[in-house]
Amino acid sequence: MTSQQMPNWLKQRSFLTPDRIALRSDARDYSFRDLWDMTIETAGRIQSLIHGSEKQFIGLMIKNTVEAVTIIHAVQQLGLATVLLNHRLSTRELSFQIQDMGLNTVIMDDAFYEKVETLNVRKVKISDLEATNPAPVEIKDHFQLDQVCSVMYTSGTTGAPKGVLQTYGNHWWSAIGSSLNLGISENDTWLCSVPLFHISGYSILMRSVIYGMNVRLFEQFDVKRINEELMNGSITIMSAVSNMLQRLLKDVGESSYHANFRCMLLGGGPAPLPMLEACKDKRIPVYQTYGMTETSSQIVTLSPEYSLSKLGSAGKPLFPSELKILNPEGEAKAFEEGEITVKGPNVTKGYYNREEANEESFQDGWLSTGDIGYVDEEGFLFVLDRRSDLIISGGENVYPAEIESVLTSHPCVEDVGVAGVSSDEWGQVPCAFVVKSKGSVLSGSDIQSFCSQHLAPYKQPKKVVFVEEIPRNASNKILRRILRDEWEKGRFRDEH
């Protein structure tokens, strides 16, 4: 059976709407015609350097720059799959991923060269790439939908990271599912300050060429400048996680955003209810989502008409996707907790070179996510936590995200992470790792007293630690296992 195909996305978009703005940086605007021309030239330069020696994959270690966007599209023109490497990883972690994928070449921002200098792989700095004369390139007119487009490694919150294979079909259906929920306007501009090497950033680039949409690219998350753009009316959509949105809210103060701003797409795990209520008061349109690398971005999103009545829910599956909750007895009933499983054309076909993991994670097309949640009587999903982060204290299930949600609402708490630590009496107990707001005087007893007003006794943190920062991965998710490990190694002192 012949694979389905469709026209080369960027080539088709530059034909359909060549003068429409594709990308806006601090320096200038780029039309889709500009982006196409730059992409073809960059593809020629990559071709000149690799001499056709790449079998399938090519590694990228990039910042959020126009050059990086161009390279991502150029690799597609060459018929290769992009392996997005997280530059925040250690040299040892990067070495594992490079060897795991069998990469011959990594193209990198010049700033990251030292991190991979000792690794056995061809290293191409972007400055060297830009100084290379382009070779002739045969541009493909079509993409095969079952062809691998990109590979991203899971964040490694449990076990060794695994390379997630994302096909053109996965990205296409992810974009279509999102558009059927959020709608599309030729006036849309999607602000991207999330990493391009992460699915939240990469998916925005794919939506851009599929929708014909402008992307406002920020090299890093800049609270004040982003708030300025959200208030001046130039932005209609933005992707964020809770930590980012909290910082924006704190900076914006009593002001709010322009009426043009129609969607704050919020992912990265359960959102604190106090923050959602603050957005409701400011009329900031927050659309909670649930998704992962394996689903090529969001797979569940709360539709706008339910944003208030179902506050705290991640919503229902996007149109082409399905969702069910499984527990040991089978499919869970409404309000019964269990593992979230998903199915749809945006779900990966598997992990690279991980047969055992594929057999364990996929059953009849359903992906076991490792996340715990429930659906209500109307089918709305409520995400509770990662299965691996669940704290079982005296036989009771305690969800760190619930405690974090409560503590986030404390005026003197800048940031917080909760993890289960060993207890002779209870097996595990919740430990709160708290970053104080500057200048605040806060004790462990204050934290305990505050939690006692909002949480059942078994959910209240039994230990409190004050820290300088909370460890997070590239997608801003809290790395609770690091907090847990540091506690078990005796590196923290209980403040209560």
FIKOLVO-243965 format. One line per field, with one value per residue (C-alpha): residue number from 0; residue in one letter; chain; x, y, z. Coordinates in steps of 0.5 Angstrom, whole numbers, plus 500, padded with zeros to 3 digits. Example, Ala and Ser with C-alpha at 12.3 -4.5 7.8 and 13.67 -1.06 7.14 Angstrom:
2
n = [0 1];
res = [A S];
chain = [A A];
c1 = [525 527];
c2 = [491 498];
c3 = [516 514];
This chain:
496
n = [0 1 2 3 4 5 6 7 8 9 10 11 12 13 14 15 16 17 18 19 20 21 22 23 24 25 26 27 28 29 30 31 32 33 34 35 36 37 38 39 40 41 42 43 44 45 46 47 48 49 50 51 52 53 54 55 56 57 58 59 60 61 62 63 64 65 66 67 68 69 70 71 72 73 74 75 76 77 78 79 80 81 82 83 84 85 86 87 88 89 90 91 92 93 94 95 96 97 98 99 100 101 102 103 104 105 106 107 108 109 110 111 112 113 114 115 116 117 118 119 120 121 122 123 124 125 126 127 128 129 130 131 132 133 134 135 136 137 138 139 140 141 142 143 144 145 146 147 148 149 150 151 152 153 154 155 156 157 158 159 160 161 162 163 164 165 166 167 168 169 170 171 172 173 174 175 176 177 178 179 180 181 182 183 184 185 186 187 188 189 190 191 192 193 194 195 196 197 198 199 200 201 202 203 204 205 206 207 208 209 210 211 212 213 214 215 216 217 218 219 220 221 222 223 224 225 226 227 228 229 230 231 232 233 234 235 236 237 238 239 240 241 242 243 244 245 246 247 248 249 250 251 252 253 254 255 256 257 258 259 260 261 262 263 264 265 266 267 268 269 270 271 272 273 274 275 276 277 278 279 280 281 282 283 284 285 286 287 288 289 290 291 292 293 294 295 296 297 298 299 300 301 302 303 304 305 306 307 308 309 310 311 312 313 314 315 316 317 318 319 320 321 322 323 324 325 326 327 328 329 330 331 332 333 334 335 336 337 338 339 340 341 342 343 344 345 346 347 348 349 350 351 352 353 354 355 356 357 358 359 360 361 362 363 364 365 366 367 368 369 370 371 372 373 374 375 376 377 378 379 380 381 382 383 384 385 386 387 388 389 390 391 392 393 394 395 396 397 398 399 400 401 402 403 404 405 406 407 408 409 410 411 412 413 414 415 416 417 418 419 420 421 422 423 424 425 426 427 428 429 430 431 432 433 434 435 436 437 438 439 440 441 442 443 444 445 446 447 448 449 450 451 452 453 454 455 456 457 458 459 460 461 462 463 464 465 466 467 468 469 470 471 472 473 474 475 476 477 478 479 480 481 482 483 484 485 486 487 488 489 490 491 492 493 494 495];
res = [M T S Q Q M P N W L K Q R S F L T P D R I A L R S D A R D Y S F R D L W D M T I E T A G R I Q S L I H G S E K Q F I G L M I K N T V E A V T I I H A V Q Q L G L A T V L L N H R L S T R E L S F Q I Q D M G L N T V I M D D A F Y E K V E T L N V R K V K I S D L E A T N P A P V E I K D H F Q L D Q V C S V M Y T S G T T G A P K G V L Q T Y G N H W W S A I G S S L N L G I S E N D T W L C S V P L F H I S G Y S I L M R S V I Y G M N V R L F E Q F D V K R I N E E L M N G S I T I M S A V S N M L Q R L L K D V G E S S Y H A N F R C M L L G G G P A P L P M L E A C K D K R I P V Y Q T Y G M T E T S S Q I V T L S P E Y S L S K L G S A G K P L F P S E L K I L N P E G E A K A F E E G E I T V K G P N V T K G Y Y N R E E A N E E S F Q D G W L S T G D I G Y V D E E G F L F V L D R R S D L I I S G G E N V Y P A E I E S V L T S H P C V E D V G V A G V S S D E W G Q V P C A F V V K S K G S V L S G S D I Q S F C S Q H L A P Y K Q P K K V V F V E E I P R N A S N K I L R R I L R D E W E K G R F R D E H];
chain = [A A A A A A A A A A A A A A A A A A A A A A A A A A A A A A A A A A A A A A A A A A A A A A A A A A A A A A A A A A A A A A A A A A A A A A A A A A A A A A A A A A A A A A A A A A A A A A A A A A A A A A A A A A A A A A A A A A A A A A A A A A A A A A A A A A A A A A A A A A A A A A A A A A A A A A A A A A A A A A A A A A A A A A A A A A A A A A A A A A A A A A A A A A A A A A A A A A A A A A A A A A A A A A A A A A A A A A A A A A A A A A A A A A A A A A A A A A A A A A A A A A A A A A A A A A A A A A A A A A A A A A A A A A A A A A A A A A A A A A A A A A A A A A A A A A A A A A A A A A A A A A A A A A A A A A A A A A A A A A A A A A A A A A A A A A A A A A A A A A A A A A A A A A A A A A A A A A A A A A A A A A A A A A A A A A A A A A A A A A A A A A A A A A A A A A A A A A A A A A A A A A A A A A A A A A A A A A A A A A A A A A A A A A A A A A A A A A A A A A A A A A A A A A A A A A A A A A A A A A A A A A A A A A A A A A A A A A A A A A A A A A A A A A A A A A A A A A A A];
c1 = [500 503 504 500 503 502 506 512 509 514 514 507 506 511 507 500 502 509 508 505 509 512 517 518 525 527 531 526 520 521 516 514 518 524 524 523 529 534 532 534 540 541 540 545 550 548 549 556 558 555 556 550 553 547 543 537 538 542 543 541 543 540 537 531 534 532 538 535 528 532 536 530 526 533 533 526 528 534 529 533 530 532 534 533 538 537 543 542 544 551 556 555 547 548 553 548 543 548 550 543 541 548 549 554 553 551 549 550 550 557 556 555 561 565 560 560 568 570 565 566 561 562 561 558 558 552 558 562 555 554 561 560 558 552 551 546 540 534 528 522 516 512 512 510 506 509 516 520 520 523 526 526 528 523 525 527 523 523 529 533 531 528 528 520 519 515 512 510 503 504 505 500 494 497 496 489 487 489 486 479 479 482 480 485 486 490 492 494 501 504 509 514 519 519 525 525 528 522 515 512 516 517 510 509 514 510 503 506 507 501 496 500 501 506 511 514 520 524 531 529 523 523 518 518 518 513 508 509 507 501 499 500 496 501 500 494 497 502 505 507 507 505 512 512 505 506 512 508 502 507 510 503 500 494 494 491 492 490 483 487 490 485 489 494 496 498 501 507 502 497 496 495 488 489 493 487 483 487 487 480 479 484 480 486 484 487 486 489 492 495 500 507 513 509 503 507 504 497 492 487 485 479 475 474 466 468 474 470 465 471 476 482 480 485 479 477 481 482 478 482 484 481 482 481 483 485 486 487 480 480 477 475 468 467 471 475 483 487 493 491 492 491 490 490 494 498 501 508 509 514 521 527 530 526 522 521 519 514 511 510 507 503 497 492 494 493 499 500 502 505 500 495 488 480 475 468 461 462 468 473 480 483 490 493 500 506 505 512 511 505 507 503 503 500 496 493 495 498 499 505 501 496 500 504 498 496 503 503 498 502 504 511 512 516 517 515 516 514 517 516 521 522 519 519 512 508 513 513 511 511 516 516 522 520 523 522 520 525 526 520 521 518 519 517 512 508 508 505 500 498 497 493 488 487 489 487 492 495 497 500 508 511 518 519 526 528 532 535 531 527 530 526 527 527 519 520 517 519 524 522 526 532 529 528 535 538 534 536 543 542 544 538 535 528 526 520];
c2 = [500 507 512 518 524 532 538 540 544 550 550 550 556 560 559 560 566 569 576 574 575 568 570 576 577 583 585 584 581 575 573 566 568 570 564 559 563 562 555 553 556 553 546 547 549 543 539 541 539 533 530 526 521 522 516 519 523 529 532 540 543 550 557 560 564 565 561 555 556 556 550 546 547 546 539 537 539 534 529 528 527 532 530 536 536 539 544 544 537 535 532 525 526 529 523 518 521 522 515 512 515 513 521 522 530 535 542 547 554 556 557 550 547 546 542 537 538 532 527 523 526 531 538 544 551 555 560 555 553 560 561 555 555 552 545 544 541 537 539 534 536 532 529 522 522 516 519 521 528 529 526 528 525 524 529 523 524 516 512 513 518 515 518 519 518 524 523 529 526 526 534 535 532 535 542 540 538 544 549 545 547 554 556 560 567 570 576 571 571 566 568 563 563 556 552 550 543 542 540 546 550 546 545 552 552 547 550 556 553 549 555 561 564 569 567 572 569 570 568 567 568 576 577 585 585 579 583 589 585 582 589 592 588 585 578 573 566 564 558 557 553 555 558 562 565 566 571 574 575 578 583 585 588 591 591 586 584 587 585 582 577 571 565 563 556 553 546 543 539 541 548 552 554 560 562 560 564 570 570 569 576 579 576 573 567 561 554 549 543 536 533 531 529 523 526 532 537 538 532 535 542 546 549 556 556 551 555 558 552 547 551 546 541 540 539 534 530 534 532 526 523 519 518 513 512 505 502 495 493 496 502 507 510 517 520 514 515 511 512 516 513 516 514 518 520 525 520 517 510 509 510 509 502 501 494 493 500 500 493 496 503 501 497 496 503 506 510 509 516 514 520 519 523 522 524 527 525 529 527 532 530 532 531 529 528 523 516 516 522 519 519 513 516 511 507 514 517 524 528 533 538 539 541 545 549 551 553 557 562 564 571 569 563 565 557 551 543 537 530 524 522 516 515 510 511 512 509 516 523 530 534 541 545 552 558 564 571 576 580 575 572 565 559 552 553 558 553 548 553 555 548 546 551 548 541 534 532 526 531 537 537 533 536 543 545 552 552 557 554 549 544 544 540 544 544 547 541 540 535 532 526 530 534 527 524 530 529 522 524 528 535 539 541 540 547 545];
c3 = [500 498 504 503 501 501 498 501 507 506 499 498 503 500 493 497 501 499 502 509 515 517 522 527 530 535 528 523 519 514 509 507 501 505 509 503 500 506 507 500 501 508 505 500 505 509 503 501 508 509 502 502 508 513 513 516 522 523 530 532 538 537 541 539 533 526 523 527 524 517 519 522 515 511 514 512 505 505 506 513 520 525 532 537 542 549 550 557 558 561 556 558 557 550 548 550 545 540 540 541 535 531 529 524 525 530 527 533 536 536 544 545 541 548 551 545 543 546 543 537 532 526 529 525 528 525 523 519 516 514 511 507 499 498 493 489 492 489 493 494 492 497 504 506 512 515 514 521 521 528 534 541 547 553 559 563 569 569 567 561 556 549 542 540 533 530 523 518 519 527 526 521 525 531 527 525 531 535 529 530 537 537 530 525 523 518 523 528 531 536 541 541 547 549 546 539 541 545 542 545 540 534 534 533 527 524 525 522 515 515 517 514 521 523 529 534 536 543 544 551 556 557 562 561 553 553 557 553 546 550 552 545 541 536 539 539 542 546 549 556 562 569 572 566 567 574 572 567 572 577 573 569 576 575 568 563 556 549 547 541 545 545 547 553 551 558 558 562 568 572 573 580 581 584 578 574 578 578 570 570 574 569 563 560 556 559 555 559 555 556 551 551 546 544 542 538 543 546 545 550 551 554 549 550 552 558 561 567 568 568 571 573 567 561 557 552 547 540 535 531 538 544 551 556 564 566 573 575 574 566 564 570 571 572 577 578 578 573 568 562 556 549 541 535 529 532 537 535 532 537 541 537 538 544 543 550 551 545 547 554 552 546 546 540 538 545 549 556 558 565 568 573 572 572 567 570 568 562 559 561 563 570 571 578 577 574 576 578 583 586 594 598 605 610 604 602 595 595 589 589 584 589 595 590 587 595 596 590 592 599 597 600 596 589 587 590 589 593 593 597 602 606 613 618 620 614 608 605 607 603 603 601 597 598 594 598 595 596 603 606 612 612 617 616 621 617 611 615 618 611 609 614 612 605 605 609 614 610 605 609 608 614 612 609 606 603 597 592 586 584 579 572 565 558 558 565 569 576 577 583 583 584 590 592 591 594 601 601 600 606 603 606 613 615 617 621];
